[in-house]
Amino acid sequence: MSGFEGSFLGASDKISPAAIMECKICWTPYDPAHGDDYRQVEPGTPFVALPPDWSCPNCSAPKEQFMVLEDPGSARSEEASAIDAVTANLVADFREVWHAKMRDLPMVNKMLSVEAVGFQMWQDRPLGVLISPWFMNLVMLPGETEDWSALTPGAKEVISFPSGDYEFLHNLREQTGGYKACSLFSPMNDFKTHAAATDVARAVMVALFDGDNRAETDRSADIRAAREVELAPPPDADGPAAPTRRALVTGGLAEGG
């Protein structure tokens, strides 16, 4: 424990030597690249290496009152960079499909674009939602050491999450490689704005990991019927009605919808 209470309950192993800290009293930052001239702290001194009696040079608040402002050297930052790299490749692949094959088809929603939303690591694999003008899918990509080039397109796999079991289809693309996808919406005509689609995608990522959403019935026909009612947009709405907890998770996602 480093003694700072503003972030990670004071756990010094959660921040890197490059972490930029900020006083939560007066918002004065401590950047290890600059050190602290006032207390004659040399540049390059990490926050956790500051003397125990060091305090904010502006308001004299103790170290305990500092919180993480930015940490470019943290494992989380490295993880985010890795996720950005693989999702950028995924988005580029489907943007090419959009421009080359899908743009003039009647089933597409031209108010939407291709975007990766809410991707995070789940069991060492990138997981998130891919939005396109013709579908919204929950997408799982291979981990750093995995090779999914041998996946059989169209093969089904049930993957468990805190909210329930979900049916994914295996896919292969030349640029993306192997990936697994669970259909959320297709077509996308109910969404009148791209913002409405991204809001639903973020809600899916939250609901996915909420154990309270676990399906309470195996009657998939009843679940899907309830989902159609609950997702019906109100008159003059900008997009689908905000999906209820049951509609988002049990309605067609769990139970292999």
N, C-alpha and C positions, 0 to 999 in steps of 0.2 A: 504494500500500500504506500502511495506517495503522500497521502494526507490531503490531497485536493478533493473537494466534495462535489465540484461542479459537473464532473463527467465520470462515468464508469464507476461510481461510488469510490473514487480515489484509487483505483487499481492502476498502478504505474505501468504494468505490462500491457495495458490496452493502448498506450500511446507510444509513438516512435520518437527517436531523438529529434526528428524534424517537426514535431507537433508545435503549432502556433496556439498559444493559450490566450485567454481573454478574461480580464477581471469582470466579474458579473455585477460589481458595484458601480464602476465608472466606465466600463467597456474599453479600458486601456489594454492593448495587446502586448504579449511577450513573444517576440520572434527570435528563436535561437540563432538565426542567421545574423542578427544584429546585436544580440546580447543586451546589456543594460549599462549605458554610460554612467547613469546616476549612481549605481552601486558598484561600478567598475567590474562588471561581469563581462568577460571576453566574448566576442562573437564566436558562435559555434557551441556555446554551452547549452545543453538540453534543459528543458524546464525541470525535469526530475533531478538534475544535478545542481540546481541552485541551492545556496546555503539555506539551512532550516529557518533562519530568521529573515530571509528575503521577503520583501513585501512590495506591493504595487507602487511604482515610482510616482504615480499621480495621486492616489487617495490613501496609500499606506495599508490597504487591505492585505491580509496574509495570503500565503500561497493557497490555503484551503478554499479561498473564494474565487479561484480561477477555474475556468472551464475550457474545453477544447473548442477552438474556433475553426481550425483547419489542420489536417494531419496528412500531408502529401506522402509521408513515408509509412503509413499504417498498412497492415495487411488488407484492411477493408478497401483502401484506395487502390492497392494492387489488384484486388479482386474486381473492383469496379472497372478498372482499365481493361482487364481480361474479358469481362462481360461485354463492355462496349465494343471490343474488337470483333467478337463472334456475332453479336447482334447486328453490327454494321454490315457484315458479310451477308447475313440473312436478309436484311432489309434491301440491300443492293440486288440480291438475287430476285426477290419478288417485285421490286420496282421494274426490273427488266421484263419480267413476265407481264406486268401491267401495261407497259408501253408497247411490248411486242405482240401480245396476243389478246389481252382482255379489254383494252380501252373502248372498243366499239361494240362490245356485246351488251345486249339489253339488260342483263342481270346485274350489271355493276352499278354502284352508287358513286357518281363522279364528284360528290361532295366530300368523299373520303380519300385518304392517301395511305401509303404503306408506312407503318410505324411499329416499332417494338416498344412495348409498354411494360414497366414494372419488373423487368428481368432481374433475378437474384439467383444465388446459388442454393440449390436444394439437393442434399446428399451428393455434393461435389459436382453437380451438373447445373448449367444455366437453365432457368425456367422462367417463363413469362408469357405475355400475350402478344401475338402478332395480329395487327389490324391491317386489312387491305380493303379496297373498294368492293370486294366480293365475298370476304369471309372474315371472321374473327376466331382465331384458334389459340388454345393453350398449347405452347410449344416447349418441348424439352430438347436440349442439345447435348451432345456427348461431353463427358468430362475431359479434362486436359490429357489424360493418358488413355482415353478410350478411342476405339476405332469402330464406327458404326457403318462402315462402307458395305458390310455384308447383310444389312437389314433387307428384308423382303418387303417391297412396297405393297401396302394393303394388309399386311399381317396385323393382327390385333394384339394388344397387350393391356392388361388391367394394372394400373399403378395406384397405390394407396397413398392418401394424404390424410391429415388430421380430420378433414371434413367428410371423407368417404373414399370410395373406390371409383376410379375414372378410367374409361376405355380410350386408349390412344391407338392411332394407326401409325405404322411404320412408313417412312417416306425416304426417298433418295433424290437428291438433285445434284447436278454436276458441280455447281458452285458452292452450295451449302454443305453437301455431303449428306450423311444420314441424320435424320431427326425424327422425333415422335410428336404427333399432334392430336389434340382432343378438340373436336369442333364445338364452338360456343354459339356462333350465329352464322347462318348462311341461307339466303343472301342477306345483304346489309341494307335493304331498302327502308327499314324502319328508322334508321338514323338520319336525322336531317342536318346534323353538323358533325364535324370530326371531333369536336370537343365532347359531344355527347357520347361518342364511341369510346374515347379515351377514359372518360369518367367510369363507364361500365367496366372497362378492362381493369382499371385500378381496383374497383369494387370486387371483381372476381379474385384478384390476387390476395386481397384481404380475407375474403370469405373462404378461400381455399384452405387456409391454415387455421380456421376457427372450428374447433371440435364440436361446438354447439350446433353446427350446420349438418352434422352427420345424418344421413337419411334414416328415417324412422319406419320406412316401409319398403317392401320389395315390389309393390304394385306399380311397375314402371308406366303402365298405360295411364293410371290415375295421376301419377306425378307429371307426366308430359301434358296431360289435359290441364292440370292446375297451372303449369308453366305458361301455356298459351294465354290463359286468362290474365295471369299476373303481369305478363310482359306487354299486354295490349296498351298502346300509347293513348293517353287522354286526348280529346279533341284539341287541335291547334298546339300540340306539344312540339318541342324542338327535337325530340327523339323518343326512344322507348321510355315508358314509365320506369322509374327507379326500381330495379328488380328487388323483390323481397328476398330475405335470407333463404327461404325455401326455394324460390324460383331460380336464384343464382346457382345454388349448389346442388340441391337434390333434383331440380327440374331438368333432367336431360343430361347433366354432367355426371353426377354419381349415377349409378345404375347403368352406365355405359351408353348414355344418350349420345 
